[in-house]
Structures are given as structure tokens and as C-alpha cells.
Amino acid sequence: MIRSLPIALLLSAGLQAYAATVLVETESFKNPGGWVLDTQFIESMGSPYLMAHGLGSPVADATTTLKLPQAGNWRVWVRTMDWVARWKTPGAPGKFQVLVDGTPLKPTFGTQGADWAWHDGGTVNVAKPEATLALHDLTGFNGRCDAILFTTDPVFQPSNDSAPFASWRMTLAGMPEKPEETGPFDLVVVGGGYGGMGAALAAARMGCKVALIQNRPVLGGNGSSEIRVWAQGGIRRGLYPMLGEIVEEFMDRAKSSPGTFEEFGDAKKEALVRAEKNISLFLSHHAFRVEVDGNRLKAVIAFDTRSGHIRRFAGTLFVDSTGHAGIGALAGADHT
């Protein structure tokens, strides 16, 4: 998302001028190119981000249209990190550049800091209010960029608050204070791996109204084309002849490790779920907050990892199929 906000108002000789700030979240880039969306560290660094996962070969540029309220000089800040710095490893393998209308900012990013932080990108002169903004990978070794901020205030420095949906970022993004109401549902399933898919399909076929929330753009979790872990568990065994019959409907058919994209059938999984009239599917939605009443879970709050749109999922029953018990922990359930 790209939003602007007046952050100061100056009065001089009867004329009004303002310092403006424009925040660009990289997950909202119109064309991600070869950069991939990483959602696995939202709780620790506050946001999804784009990553140049090229296995050593630089990936294609991620691009979007930058819309500023005015042409002229803009101070730039880039939220990034050197992902190997915590191990004191030399070389900074995740190097990348930020380009405005094809011209790179002076600094090379991804070269400093073991933690996520806003790095000074210097000042850029933008000839027109609308420009092309790009991330240019230099290495293919997992350069990371969370957001890019443009400001006309020379002393403004963005907060490094790492909480998901920090208030100042929500203000800049123009997000409403209250999430959109979605539901209510008989069952809310968080996590669209094999366990979550099985729970959602079984409940829907028994007549329950189900929300299935998955923070990746595909279903299957480890059994998707993104990870490609084989479905090797035993099914239809002994006293349990029906065990695994739902999994059989969407499991992979890989002949050897790691299998091919086609063998993991992402489209088949999604089509199977969408064919169930009792399931509402929410791909690319990350659950980051819950509402409880006493010791009972009332609702899950999730956001669209591309647009930032926030939704509230009220339900009677909930399934935590996140793989790391994230919803249970947020709800205060006993865990070790």
C-alpha cells in the first residue's frame, strides 16, 4: 500500500506548506518480479516483506508506481537488515538497491544491522509526482526489504516499532480503527496445511459454516509446491479404515523427492476447498491477534498480507493448525 500523510503544518506569509510522508509497504508492490513474499517473521519484526530468494542468481526487479503529492527533493528511509550479521559473517550476501525512475539511491542496502531497522537512503530529487520504484537485487542471496518511506521533513526519522500493525504505520496506511467483520462462523480454522484443510473439509461436509485462514497464497503447508514434503503417513489402517480418506483427495503424487510443482497440485487443493459451499477461504491472510472472553476464544483478527486489510473472524469453535500453536499461545492456552 502507498499512502501519504501531512506530518507538519507551517504558516508563512499567508501561505500554507506541509511536510509530507509517504510509506510504501513492499508487499504491496504491483509487480514483485523475482522477489517472494515472506510472512514467517511477522510476530518478531512486525510485517511481511519481500525477499530476493535466487539461490545465488540475482532475481528480477520488483516494481511499483510511486505516487507522491509533489515533485522535488525527498528524504528516503529503507527498512532492511543484513541477515547474516548476527553470526558476524562477512560479505553481506543480501545486497540490493532501491531505484527511483531507474536511478539507484546512493547507499547499497542489506549491508548493515543484525536487526530490522530504518536505514538512511539519502535524498532523491523526483522530477514528477508519479515515478517508478524498484528493488534491484545484486546477489540472489535473500536480500530483504520491508518498507520504503519518503518524507519532505529533513529531520523526520521513522519509528522502529516491531509490533504487528504499529499505530503510526496504520495511520500512514489509512487503515480504519476497527477491522471488517467477517462471519460469524461455526468453525474458524487457522492454518491451511493438511491438518487445517482436513478439519475444514470435514466440518463443512457435516453442515458447519467454516472460515479457513491461510497466510500463504497456496494451500497445503509443507505439502504444497512451496515446501514439497511428501505425504507419507499411513492411512486406512486396522480399526480405522476411513483414516486419511479426506487427505487422499488432495495429497501429492510425487514420485521422487523433492517432486515437481505440478505433482503437488496447488490448484487442485484450492479448487477442492472452494467447491465446498460451506467454506469461506481466505488465502494470504495472517492471524496476529485474538479476542477472548474469560477462558473462551471469541474471535481471530487477521490481515491480508498483500493489501494490509484487516478482518475479524468471530466463531463458535476454533482450530489452531498453524504448525506452531500460535493462536493457542495468543489466547493464553497452557503450552510449553
C-alpha positions as CSV (number, residue, x, y, z in Angstrom):
1,M,0.0,0.0,0.0
2,I,1.2,3.6,-0.7
3,R,-0.3,6.3,1.5
4,S,0.7,9.9,2.3
5,L,0.2,11.9,5.4
6,P,0.9,15.6,6.3
7,I,3.1,15.5,9.4
8,A,3.6,19.2,10.0
9,L,1.9,22.4,9.0
10,L,3.9,25.6,8.5
11,L,2.4,29.1,8.1
12,S,4.5,31.7,6.3
13,A,3.4,35.0,4.7
14,G,-0.2,33.7,4.4
15,L,0.9,30.6,2.5
16,Q,0.4,27.0,3.8
17,A,3.1,24.4,3.3
18,Y,3.4,21.0,4.8
19,A,5.9,18.3,5.3
20,A,4.6,15.1,3.8
21,T,5.4,11.4,4.4
22,V,4.7,8.6,2.1
23,L,5.0,5.0,3.2
24,V,5.4,2.1,0.7
25,E,5.0,-1.4,2.0
26,T,6.9,-3.7,-0.3
27,E,4.4,-6.5,0.0
28,S,2.0,-4.2,-2.0
29,F,4.4,-3.9,-5.0
30,K,2.3,-4.4,-8.2
31,N,5.0,-6.5,-9.8
32,P,7.1,-8.5,-7.3
33,G,9.4,-9.7,-10.1
34,G,11.5,-12.5,-8.7
35,W,11.1,-11.3,-5.1
36,V,9.0,-13.5,-2.9
37,L,6.7,-12.6,0.0
38,D,8.0,-13.9,3.4
39,T,5.4,-14.0,6.2
40,Q,7.2,-16.2,8.7
41,F,8.7,-13.4,11.0
42,I,5.7,-11.1,11.3
43,E,5.5,-11.6,15.1
44,S,9.1,-10.6,15.6
45,M,9.6,-7.8,13.1
46,G,6.1,-6.5,12.6
47,S,5.3,-7.0,8.9
48,P,5.6,-9.3,5.8
49,Y,8.4,-8.3,3.5
50,L,9.9,-9.1,0.1
51,M,12.9,-11.3,-0.2
52,A,15.2,-12.0,-3.2
53,H,15.5,-15.8,-2.9
54,G,17.5,-16.5,-6.0
55,L,19.8,-19.3,-4.8
56,G,22.8,-17.2,-5.8
57,S,21.4,-15.8,-9.0
58,P,20.0,-12.2,-8.8
59,V,16.3,-12.2,-9.3
60,A,14.2,-9.9,-11.5
61,D,13.4,-6.4,-10.1
62,A,10.2,-5.8,-8.0
63,T,8.5,-2.7,-9.3
64,T,5.5,-0.5,-8.4
65,T,4.3,3.0,-9.1
66,L,5.3,5.6,-6.5
67,K,2.7,8.4,-6.1
68,L,4.0,11.5,-4.3
69,P,2.0,14.6,-3.5
70,Q,4.6,16.7,-5.2
71,A,7.8,16.6,-7.2
72,G,11.1,17.8,-5.6
73,N,13.5,16.6,-3.0
74,W,12.5,13.7,-0.8
75,R,14.4,12.1,2.1
76,V,14.3,8.3,1.9
77,W,14.4,5.6,4.6
78,V,14.5,1.9,3.9
79,R,13.7,-0.8,6.4
80,T,16.0,-3.7,6.0
81,M,18.8,-5.7,7.6
82,D,22.0,-7.7,7.0
83,W,20.6,-11.1,7.7
84,V,24.0,-12.8,8.4
85,A,25.3,-10.0,10.7
86,R,24.1,-11.8,13.9
87,W,26.6,-14.5,13.1
88,K,29.4,-11.9,12.4
89,T,29.6,-13.4,8.9
90,P,31.5,-11.1,6.4
91,G,30.3,-10.2,3.0
92,A,26.6,-9.1,3.4
93,P,25.1,-11.6,0.9
94,G,21.7,-9.9,0.8
95,K,22.7,-6.7,-1.0
96,F,20.2,-4.8,-3.1
97,Q,19.5,-1.3,-4.4
98,V,16.4,0.9,-4.4
99,L,15.8,2.6,-7.8
100,V,13.6,5.7,-8.4
101,D,12.8,6.0,-12.1
102,G,15.7,3.7,-12.9
103,T,18.3,5.6,-10.9
104,P,19.7,3.9,-7.7
105,L,19.8,5.6,-4.4
106,K,23.5,6.1,-3.3
107,P,23.5,3.5,-0.5
108,T,23.6,-0.2,-1.1
109,F,21.1,-1.8,1.3
110,G,21.2,-5.1,3.2
111,T,24.8,-4.4,4.3
112,Q,24.4,-3.5,8.0
113,G,22.5,-4.3,11.1
114,A,21.6,-7.7,12.6
115,D,18.1,-6.5,13.4
116,W,15.5,-4.8,11.3
117,A,15.9,-1.1,11.2
118,W,15.3,2.0,9.1
119,H,18.5,2.8,7.0
120,D,19.1,6.2,5.7
121,G,18.7,6.3,1.9
122,G,19.8,9.9,1.5
123,T,17.9,12.4,-0.6
124,V,16.4,11.9,-4.1
125,N,15.1,14.5,-6.5
126,V,11.9,13.3,-8.1
127,A,11.1,15.1,-11.3
128,K,7.4,14.2,-11.3
129,P,4.9,13.2,-8.6
130,E,4.5,9.8,-10.2
131,A,7.6,7.6,-10.6
132,T,8.7,4.0,-10.9
133,L,10.0,2.5,-7.7
134,A,12.1,-0.7,-7.9
135,L,14.0,-3.2,-5.7
136,H,17.1,-4.3,-7.6
137,D,18.7,-7.5,-6.3
138,L,22.5,-7.7,-6.5
139,T,23.3,-11.2,-5.2
140,G,20.4,-13.6,-5.3
141,F,21.1,-14.5,-1.7
142,N,18.0,-13.4,0.2
143,G,18.1,-9.6,0.3
144,R,15.2,-8.4,2.5
145,C,13.2,-5.2,2.3
146,D,10.2,-4.4,4.4
147,A,9.2,-0.9,3.5
148,I,10.4,2.4,2.0
149,L,9.5,5.8,3.4
150,F,9.7,9.1,1.6
151,T,9.4,12.4,3.5
152,T,9.9,16.1,2.9
153,D,10.8,16.6,6.5
154,P,14.7,16.6,6.7
155,V,14.7,15.7,10.5
156,F,11.9,13.1,10.5
157,Q,13.0,9.5,11.3
158,P,10.5,6.6,11.3
159,S,9.9,4.6,14.5
160,N,11.4,1.1,14.6
161,D,8.4,-0.3,16.4
162,S,8.3,-4.0,15.5
163,A,4.8,-4.8,16.8
164,P,2.5,-6.0,14.1
165,F,0.5,-3.0,12.8
166,A,2.3,-0.3,14.7
167,S,-0.1,2.6,15.2
168,W,1.9,5.1,13.1
169,R,2.1,2.7,10.1
170,M,-1.6,2.1,10.3
171,T,-2.2,5.8,10.3
172,L,0.0,6.3,7.3
173,A,-1.7,3.4,5.5
174,G,-5.1,5.0,6.1
175,M,-6.4,1.8,7.8
176,P,-9.7,2.0,9.8
177,E,-9.5,1.6,13.6
178,K,-11.9,-1.3,13.5
179,P,-11.4,-4.5,11.4
180,E,-14.0,-5.6,8.9
181,E,-16.5,-8.0,10.4
182,T,-16.4,-11.4,8.7
183,G,-18.7,-14.2,9.8
184,P,-19.8,-15.3,12.3
185,F,-18.7,-18.9,11.7
186,D,-19.4,-22.2,13.3
187,L,-15.7,-23.1,12.9
188,V,-12.7,-20.9,12.3
189,V,-9.6,-22.8,11.1
190,V,-6.3,-21.0,11.2
191,G,-3.7,-22.7,9.0
192,G,-4.2,-24.2,5.6
193,G,-1.8,-27.2,5.7
194,Y,-3.0,-30.8,5.5
195,G,-4.4,-30.7,9.1
196,G,-6.3,-27.4,8.6
197,M,-7.6,-28.5,5.2
198,G,-8.8,-31.8,6.6
199,A,-10.6,-30.1,9.5
200,A,-12.3,-27.5,7.3
201,L,-13.5,-30.0,4.7
202,A,-14.8,-32.5,7.4
203,A,-16.7,-29.8,9.3
204,A,-18.1,-28.2,6.1
205,R,-19.4,-31.6,4.9
206,M,-21.2,-32.0,8.3
207,G,-23.0,-28.7,7.7
208,C,-20.8,-26.3,9.6
209,K,-20.1,-22.8,8.3
210,V,-16.3,-22.6,8.1
211,A,-13.7,-20.0,7.7
212,L,-10.3,-21.3,6.5
213,I,-7.5,-18.8,7.0
214,Q,-4.1,-19.4,5.4
215,N,-1.1,-17.0,5.5
216,R,0.4,-18.2,2.2
217,P,-1.1,-17.8,-1.3
218,V,-1.4,-21.6,-1.7
219,L,-2.9,-24.4,0.5
220,G,-1.0,-27.4,1.7
221,G,1.6,-26.0,4.0
222,N,4.6,-28.4,4.0
223,G,2.7,-30.4,1.4
224,S,2.4,-27.5,-1.1
225,S,4.7,-26.7,-4.0
226,E,6.4,-24.1,-1.8
227,I,7.9,-26.7,0.6
228,R,7.3,-30.1,-1.1
229,V,7.3,-32.5,1.8
230,W,5.7,-35.8,0.8
231,A,2.5,-37.1,2.3
232,Q,3.9,-40.4,3.6
233,G,1.7,-41.2,6.6
234,G,-0.2,-44.5,7.0
235,I,-3.9,-44.3,6.2
236,R,-6.9,-46.7,6.2
237,R,-5.3,-49.0,8.7
238,G,-6.6,-51.6,11.0
239,L,-9.5,-50.5,13.1
240,Y,-9.6,-47.1,11.3
241,P,-10.5,-47.9,7.6
242,M,-11.6,-44.3,7.0
243,L,-8.5,-42.7,8.4
244,G,-7.0,-40.3,5.9
245,E,-9.7,-40.6,3.3
246,I,-10.0,-36.8,3.1
247,V,-6.3,-36.4,2.8
248,E,-6.4,-38.8,-0.2
249,E,-8.4,-36.3,-2.1
250,F,-5.7,-33.7,-2.2
251,M,-2.4,-35.3,-1.2
252,D,0.6,-35.0,-3.5
253,R,1.6,-37.7,-6.1
254,A,5.3,-37.1,-6.1
255,K,7.3,-40.0,-7.5
256,S,10.6,-38.9,-6.0
257,S,12.0,-36.2,-3.7
258,P,11.5,-33.3,-3.9
259,G,8.9,-33.7,-6.6
260,T,7.7,-31.2,-9.1
261,F,5.5,-28.2,-8.9
262,E,2.8,-30.0,-10.8
263,E,2.9,-33.1,-8.6
264,F,1.9,-31.1,-5.5
265,G,-1.2,-29.8,-7.2
266,D,-1.7,-26.4,-5.5
267,A,-4.6,-25.5,-7.9
268,K,-6.3,-28.9,-7.2
269,K,-6.2,-28.2,-3.4
270,E,-7.7,-24.8,-3.8
271,A,-10.4,-26.0,-6.2
272,L,-11.4,-28.7,-3.8
273,V,-11.8,-26.3,-0.9
274,R,-13.6,-23.6,-3.0
275,A,-16.1,-26.3,-4.2
276,E,-17.4,-26.6,-0.7
277,K,-20.2,-24.1,-0.3
278,N,-19.8,-24.0,3.5
279,I,-16.2,-22.9,3.4
280,S,-15.0,-19.3,3.0
281,L,-11.4,-19.4,2.1
282,F,-9.0,-16.6,3.0
283,L,-5.6,-17.1,1.4
284,S,-2.7,-14.7,2.1
285,H,-4.3,-13.8,5.5
286,H,-2.1,-13.8,8.6
287,A,-3.8,-14.1,12.0
288,F,-2.0,-11.9,14.5
289,R,-4.4,-11.2,17.3
290,V,-7.3,-12.9,19.2
291,E,-10.2,-11.9,21.4
292,V,-11.1,-13.9,24.4
293,D,-13.9,-13.8,27.0
294,G,-12.6,-15.4,30.2
295,N,-11.1,-18.7,29.1
296,R,-13.0,-18.9,25.8
297,L,-11.8,-17.7,22.4
298,K,-14.3,-15.4,20.7
299,A,-12.6,-14.2,17.5
300,V,-9.4,-14.1,15.5
301,I,-8.1,-11.0,13.8
302,A,-6.2,-11.5,10.6
303,F,-4.8,-9.2,7.8
304,D,-4.3,-9.6,4.1
305,T,-0.5,-9.8,3.7
306,R,-0.7,-8.0,0.3
307,S,-3.1,-5.2,1.0
308,G,-2.9,-4.9,4.8
309,H,-6.8,-5.1,5.0
310,I,-7.8,-6.3,8.5
311,R,-10.7,-8.7,9.1
312,R,-12.3,-10.1,12.3
313,F,-13.4,-13.7,12.3
314,A,-15.9,-14.4,15.1
315,G,-16.7,-18.1,15.7
316,T,-18.1,-20.7,18.0
317,L,-15.2,-23.2,17.7
318,F,-11.6,-22.7,16.6
319,V,-8.9,-24.9,15.2
320,D,-5.2,-23.9,15.6
321,S,-3.5,-25.6,12.7
322,T,-0.7,-23.0,12.4
323,G,2.0,-25.6,13.0
324,H,3.4,-23.7,16.0
325,A,0.4,-23.3,18.2
326,G,0.4,-19.5,17.6
327,I,-3.3,-19.0,18.1
328,G,-3.4,-21.1,21.3
329,A,-0.5,-19.1,22.7
330,L,-2.2,-15.8,21.8
331,A,-5.3,-17.0,23.6
332,G,-3.4,-17.8,26.7
333,A,-3.7,-21.6,26.5
334,D,-1.3,-23.6,28.6
335,H,1.7,-24.5,26.4
336,T,5.4,-25.5,26.7
